[in-house]
């Protein structure tokens, strides 16, 4: 019955919008189309999926773009009032990769709109497993995409405080991120100047944090002394400046 109703909605504009002509001819056409609508509706109930597909294709192809748009609009209004129909339709569409892919492809550009993006974000953050899958897949997909990488860097810079707050919630994430950042800077000369700038700006805070853990401070100091040992005159000047030779 659902299929029959769907076809009636789809085909209605064809049968209820007769072509121009004399009143008598128009009446005949309307009567003929009305009878055809009943026959098609009854036929679709009795036939299998393939036959239903053929009937719907025939009806849809007979419509013009405006008629299809009008029919889809009417269908959308019905779906608005009956959310359970959307759930039923989605369960069917999930089995059709081409259709799903097309929907995703058409919906993706709309995500540049903040209201649309916010709506999607509010939905996905309530589904941790889905959020994790999307984040992983997105990061993997952007590896070889310079523009996408630039967008990620832009967002990270804009939301640096928030991102840092979330990463530091988890010890494993914090260790992995810091070690990976150091390794990346080590192997990417272009990243070293901004790294130096950040270290200089945070030097007092880094020192204060390290002072809370003498063992870590000792390890770092030893490594730094190994570097400075290669240039003892500079090391001497540095110690004098720091007041360490008094």
N, C-alpha and C positions, 0 to 999 in steps of 0.2 A: 504493500500500500504506500509506503514511503516513496518508492521509486515511481509509482504512478502519479503521486501528488507532485513529485519533483518535475516530472515531464509536463504535467498540466501547467505548472507555474512557468516552466521554460517556454512552452508552446503558446501560452495564452495570448501574447501580443500578436502572434500570427493570425489567430482566429478571431480576435476581438478588434483588430484594426484592418477592416476590409479596404481594398483599393477603391479609388474613386470611380464613379460611373453613375448610371441612372439609379433611381431609388429601387426599382424592381430588380435590376441586376445585382445591386448591392445586397438586397435582402436575400437573394438566392445564394450569393457568395457566403454571407454570414451563416445561412442555414447549412450550407455544405460544409463550411469550416467547423461549425459547432458539432455536426455529426462526425466529422473526421476526428475532432478532438476526443469525443467520447470513445470512438473506435480505438484510437491510439492508446488512450488511458487504460481501457479494458484489456487491450492486447499486451501492454507492457507488464500487467500483473501476471498474465499467463505464460509469458515467454521467459527464457533463461537470460543469464547475464550478457551473453554475446548479442542476443536479439535486442535486449534493452539498450545496449551500447549503440547498436546500429540505428535504432529509432531516435535516440537522443542526438546522435551525430547528424541524422537527416534533418531533424527539427532545428538544431542549432545552426547548421549550415544554411538553412533557408532564411534565417534572420539576417538583417543588416546589423552593423556595429551599434547603431542607436537602439535597435530593438533588443539586442543582447545586453547592452548596458542597462536598459530599463528593467529587463528581467532579472539581472544580477542584483540591481538595487532593491527590487522587491524581495528577492531571496535573502539579501543581507538584513532587511528589516525583519523578516520572519526569524532569522537566526538571532537577531538582537533580542527578540521577545522569547526565544526558546533556546537558551544556552545549551541544553542537553543535546540539541540537534548538532551543535558545533562539535561536541565531544564525540558523537557518533560518526560525524563526517571525518573528523581528524583520525579516528581509529582506522578508517578506510584509506584515507590519503597516505598514511604512514606506510602503507604497503605499496605505494607507487613512487619510487625514488625520483622519477622525472618530474612529477608534479610537485613533490616536496622541494626539490632542488630549485624549481622555477619560482616557487613562493619565497624561498629564502633569498634567491637572487634579486627578486623585486623588492623584498622588504629591507634588505641590507642598506641601500642608499638612504632610506628613511631614518636610519639610526643616527644620522648626522644631526637630526633635530633633537634638541635637548629634552623636550617633553617625551618624545618617543624613546630616546635612550634611557631616560630616567625610569620610564615604565618598565622597560625590559630589565634594567638593572635591579629594580625592586623585586621583580619576579624571580630572577635567577639567584640572588643572594639568599633566598629562602630555600634553595635546593643545593646544599653544599656539594653533593656528588656531581651535579650538572655544572656548577660553577668551576669546580676543579678540572673537569674534562674540557670545558671551553677555554679556560686560561692556559692549560697545557697545550691544547691544539693551536691556539692563537699564537703563542710564543714560538712553537715549532714552525708554524706557517710563515712567520715574519723573518726568520733567520736570514733568508736570501732576498729579502725585500727591503731595499734601502729606505724607501718612503715610510714603510711601516715601522722600521727601526727608529726613524727620526720621530715619528709620532709617539712611540713608547718613551723615548728619551724626553720629549717635550712634556708628556703627562707626568713622568717620574719627577721632573724638575718642579713642575707646578704643584705636585702633591707630595713633595719630598718628606715633609714633616709627618704627614699622615702615613705614608708608606713605611718610614723608619719606625714609627710607633707600632705599626702592626708587625713588622718583621722582628722587632725586639721583644715581642710577646712570646716568641718561640725560640729557645736556645739553639735548637738544631738549625732553624732557618737563619738565625743570626750568625752562627759560626760559618755555615755554608756560604752565605752571602759575602761576608767579610773576606774569607779566604779566596773566593772566586774573584772578588773585585781586585784584590792584591795581585793575584795571578794574571788577570787580564791586563792590569796596568803594567806589570813587569814585561809582558810580551807585546805591548802596544805603545811604542814610543810617543805617539800623538796624544795618548791619554795621560802621560806623565806630568806635563806642565800643570794641567788643572788639578791633578792629584797633589802636587806640591803646594799649589795655592790653597787647597782645602786643608792640608796638613798644617800649614802655617797659621791659617785662621783658627784652627781648632787646637793648636799646640798647648795652650794653657789648660784647656779642658781635658785633653788627652793625658797630660802630665798629672793632673789632679786625680783622674780615674786610676791611672797606673799606680799612684802613690798608695792607693787602698789595697794593693796586692804586691807586696815587696818581691815575691818570687817572680812575678811577670815583669816587674820593673827591672829586676836584676838581669833577666834573660835579654830584654830589649837593650839595656845599657851595654851589656857585654857585646852584643852584635854591633852596636854603634861604635864602641871602642875599637873593635877589630877594623872597622872602616877608617876611623880617625888615626889609628896607629900607623897607617901608611903615609900620613902627613903630620908628623909630630909637631912641627912648628905651628901649624894651624890648630892642632889640638890644644897646645899650650895657650894660645891666644883665646881660644874658646873657654878654657877653664878659668883663665884670668877674668874674662868678661862675666862669667857666671859667678865669680867670687869663690871658686872652689879651691883656690891656691892659698887662701889666707891662713 
